[in-house]
């Protein structure tokens, strides 16, 4: 990647030299036009397919370290989440059964779905 960038800068410098600039001026103008090499290298690395996976792994490691430092807080948060998710699921199940799964048309007993 560095070699390719160097080649591009050299090609631009050659064009500037052909147009009448001195070698130093042409090289500086080519570097200025091309942009920061380090920034371009970072952008190219960011475009790789697995960059997001590397970032996710770093974030997970940081999260685990942070949770390990504050165990009491972590357990409280996990317990609260478990109770909240469990109660929301139970309420949804009850509302679903009562409102949406109950027989709308009278066919005898309304409770014929209890045995299923």
C-alpha positions in Angstrom: 0.0 0.0 0.0 2.8 2.4 0.9 4.6 1.6 -2.4 1.5 2.3 -4.4 1.0 5.6 -2.7 4.7 6.5 -3.3 4.2 5.7 -7.0 1.2 7.9 -7.3 3.0 10.8 -5.6 6.0 10.2 -8.0 3.8 10.2 -11.0 2.2 13.5 -10.0 5.6 15.0 -9.3 6.8 13.9 -12.8 3.8 15.7 -14.3 4.6 18.8 -12.4 8.3 18.6 -13.5 7.1 18.3 -17.1 5.0 21.4 -16.7 8.0 23.4 -15.6 8.3 23.1 -11.8 11.6 22.4 -10.0 12.0 18.9 -8.5 11.5 20.1 -4.9 8.5 22.2 -5.7 7.0 19.4 -7.8 7.5 16.8 -5.0 6.0 19.1 -2.4 3.0 20.0 -4.6 2.4 16.3 -5.3 2.4 15.4 -1.6 0.1 18.3 -0.9 -2.3 17.3 -3.7 -2.2 13.6 -2.8 -3.1 14.3 0.9 -1.8 12.8 4.1 -0.4 9.3 3.6 -1.0 8.3 7.1 -4.7 9.4 6.9 -5.1 7.5 3.7 -3.6 4.3 5.2 -6.0 4.5 8.1 -9.0 5.0 5.7 -7.8 1.9 3.7 -7.5 -0.1 6.8 -11.0 1.0 7.9 -12.4 -0.2 4.6 -11.2 -3.8 5.2 -13.9 -6.3 5.6 -13.1 -7.4 9.2 -12.5 -4.0 10.8 -15.9 -4.0 12.5 -15.2 -7.4 14.0 -11.9 -6.2 15.5 -13.6 -3.2 17.0 -16.4 -5.4 18.4 -13.8 -7.6 20.1 -12.1 -4.6 21.6 -15.4 -3.3 22.9 -16.4 -6.6 24.4 -13.1 -6.9 26.2 -13.5 -3.4 27.6 -17.1 -4.2 28.7 -16.1 -7.4 30.4 -13.2 -5.6 32.3 -15.5 -2.8 33.3 -18.2 -5.2 34.5 -15.7 -7.3 36.4 -14.5 -4.2 38.3 -18.0 -3.3 39.5 -19.5 -6.7 40.3 -22.3 -5.5 42.6 -23.5 -2.9 40.1 -23.3 -5.5 37.3 -25.4 -8.1 39.2 -28.0 -5.5 40.1 -28.3 -4.4 36.4 -28.5 -8.0 35.2 -31.1 -8.9 37.8 -33.2 -5.8 36.9 -33.0 -6.6 33.2 -34.0 -10.3 33.8 -37.0 -9.2 35.9 -38.0 -6.6 33.3 -37.7 -8.9 30.4 -39.4 -11.8 32.2 -42.4 -9.7 33.3 -42.8 -8.1 29.9 -42.8 -11.6 28.3 -45.4 -12.8 30.9 -47.7 -9.8 30.4 -47.4 -10.2 26.6 -48.3 -13.9 26.8 -51.4 -13.1 28.9 -52.6 -10.3 26.7 -51.9 -12.3 23.6 -54.0 -15.2 25.0 -56.8 -13.1 26.3 -57.2 -10.6 23.4 -55.9 -12.3 20.3 -56.1 -16.1 20.8 -59.6 -16.3 22.3 -62.3 -17.5 20.1 -64.2 -14.6 18.6 -67.2 -16.6 17.3 -69.2 -18.6 19.8 -68.7 -22.3 19.2 -69.8 -23.6 22.6 -67.1 -23.0 25.2 -64.7 -20.1 25.0 -62.2 -22.1 26.9 -61.7 -24.8 24.4 -58.1 -23.6 23.7 -57.0 -24.3 27.3 -56.3 -27.9 26.6 -53.9 -27.1 23.7 
